[in-house]
């Protein structure tokens, strides 16, 4: 989505989400800003470099059953369709819908943090 992200994340131990979110937001902010300055410098120059990419807060909820996992994935996959950005979930480039529905790559490189 152009203005927010959904992610379904599993941790083997409790208490890891805040640290993960801090690292994810930090690393992705740097990457997004670098991309903007390289790809569209005139646009990037309209904003102070110190402006945040992400809001400070995030919203989380527990997914407690296989049925809830499926419900959550369906909601995430249909989000760009409901927003009118694509007509089918598999058309949204950054969605995992292609992986789940068609078995294709999601085209988003994933780097695991230690």
Long-range contacts (C-beta under 8 A, 24 or more apart in sequence): 1-79, 1-80, 1-83, 1-85, 2-85, 6-75, 6-76, 6-79, 8-63, 8-69, 8-72, 8-73, 8-76, 17-60, 20-113, 21-58, 23-113, 25-53, 25-54, 27-113, 28-53, 28-54, 29-53, 29-54, 73-100, 77-101
